[in-house]
């Protein structure tokens, strides 16, 4: 994307585990090495080595144009619930994500962004460019994200449980 658009920037919000006893993950090391080999580190690709404190994450996300969550096709993927995507919803960011997890269906079915196959670099590039460089598409998608986000609040998500507790019944 940076070859076609010199304004694009990729920022990894947190790379290394907050515990000094946990080794840097291989994927993070690979990302550092790839950014270095392409000459993109600290010019197009930026890494925050630590973790952004919880109460400061909105400051970073509100400066973004897009939330991205990519992952490999793996058993863990099928069962994961990526809370970073909840943060993207919280601040109204359109989302680009790889398929295969819970949110893939949610993003696709509700028009919250683009879902691409794992390891498909061309599909990822097209999705990123579509949402980053079409102001109309990004604005329409962001509006759908904000509307959908209201359904993900605790008050809404817990409503069926609260109603059941008010009037419990045997299954």
For each residue, the residues with C-beta under 8 A, 3 or more apart:
1: 4 5 8 125 128 129 132
2: 5 6 8 40 44
3:
4: 1 129
5: 1 2 8 129 132 133
6: 2
7:
8: 1 2 5 44 128 132
9: 44 45 46
10: 44 45 46 68
11: 46 48 60 64
12: 15 31 45 46 47 48
13: 48 51 52 57 60 84
14: 48 50 51 52
15: 12 24 28 31 32 47 48 49
16: 24 28 49 50 51
17: 22 23 24 25 51
18: 50 51
19: 22
20:
21:
22: 17 19
23: 17
24: 15 16 17 28 29
25: 17 28 29
26: 29 30
27: 30 31
28: 15 16 24 25 31 32
29: 24 25 26 32 33
30: 26 27 33 34
31: 12 15 27 28 34 35 45 47
32: 15 28 29 35 36 41 47
33: 29 30 36 37
34: 30 31 37 38
35: 31 32 38 40 41 44 45 47
36: 32 33 39 41
37: 33 34
38: 34 35
39: 36 43
40: 2 35 43 44 45
41: 32 35 36 45 46 47
42: 45 46
43: 39 40
44: 2 8 9 10 35 40
45: 9 10 12 31 35 40 41 42
46: 9 10 11 12 41 42
47: 12 15 31 32 35 41
48: 11 12 13 14 15 51 52
49: 15 16
50: 14 16 18
51: 13 14 16 17 18 48
52: 13 14 48 56 57 60
53: 56 57
54: 57
55:
56: 52 53 59 60
57: 13 52 53 54 60 61 87
58: 61 62 87 90 91
59: 56 62 63
60: 11 13 52 56 57 63 64
61: 57 58 64 67 87 88 90 91 93
62: 58 59 91
63: 59 60
64: 11 60 61 67 91 93
65: 93 94 131 132 138
66: 93 94 95 96 113 128 131 132 138
67: 61 64 84 85 87 88 93 94 95 96 113
68: 10 95 96 97 128
69: 82 84 85 88 95 96 97 98 103
70: 96 97 98 118 124
71: 74 77 80 82 98 100 101 118
72: 77 98 118 119
73: 77 100 118 119
74: 71 77 78
75: 78 79
76: 79 80
77: 71 72 73 74 80 100 101 118
78: 74 75 100 101
79: 75 76
80: 71 76 77 101 102
81: 101 102 103
82: 69 71 85 86 97 101 102 103
83: 86 87
84: 13 67 69 87 88
85: 67 69 82 88 89 95 97 103 107
86: 82 83 89 90 152
87: 57 58 61 67 83 84 90 91
88: 61 67 69 84 85 91 93 95 145
89: 85 86 92 93 95 112 145 148 149 152
90: 58 61 86 87 149
91: 58 61 62 64 87 88
92: 89 142 145 146 149
93: 61 64 65 66 67 88 89 142 145
94: 65 66 67 112 113 131 138 141 142 145
95: 66 67 68 69 85 88 89 103 107 112 113 114 145
96: 66 67 68 69 70 113 114 115 116 124 127 128 131
97: 68 69 70 82 85 101 103 104 107 113 114 115 116
98: 69 70 71 72 101 104 115 116 117 118 124
99: 104 108 115 116 117 118
100: 71 73 77 78 104 118
101: 71 77 78 80 81 82 97 98 104
102: 80 81 82 105 106
103: 69 81 82 85 95 97 106 107
104: 97 98 99 100 101 107 108 115
105: 102 108 109
106: 102 103 109 110 112
107: 85 95 97 103 104 110 112 113 114 115
108: 99 104 105 111 115
109: 105 106
110: 106 107 144 148
111: 108 141 144
112: 89 94 95 106 107 141 144 145 148
113: 66 67 94 95 96 97 107 127 131 141 145
114: 95 96 97 107 127 130 131
115: 96 97 98 99 104 107 108 127
116: 96 97 98 99 120 123 124 127
117: 98 99 120 123
118: 70 71 72 73 77 98 99 100
119: 72 73
120: 116 117 123 124
121: 124 125
122: 125 126
123: 116 117 120 126 127
124: 70 96 98 116 120 121 127 128
125: 1 121 122 128 129
126: 122 123 129 130
127: 96 113 114 115 116 123 124 130 131
128: 1 8 66 68 96 124 125 131 132
129: 1 4 5 125 126 132 133
130: 114 126 127 133 134 137
131: 65 66 94 96 113 114 127 128 134 137 138 141
132: 1 5 8 65 66 128 129 138
133: 5 129 130
134: 130 131 137 138
135: 138 139
136: 139 140
137: 130 131 134 140 141
138: 65 66 94 131 132 134 135 141 142
139: 135 136 142 143
140: 136 137 143 144
141: 94 111 112 113 131 137 138 144 145
142: 92 93 94 138 139 145 146
143: 139 140 146 147
144: 110 111 112 140 141 147 148
145: 88 89 92 93 94 95 112 113 141 142 148 149
146: 92 142 143 149 150
147: 143 144 150
148: 89 110 112 144 145 151 152
149: 89 90 92 145 146 152 153
150: 146 147 153 156
151: 148 156 157
152: 86 89 148 149 156 157
153: 149 150 156 157
154: 157 158
155: 158 159
156: 150 151 152 153 159
157: 151 152 153 154
158: 154 155 161 162
159: 155 156 162 163
160: 163 164
161: 158 164 165
162: 158 159 165 166
163: 159 160 166 167
164: 160 161 167 168 169
165: 161 162 168
166: 162 163
167: 163 164
168: 164 165
169: 164
170:
171:
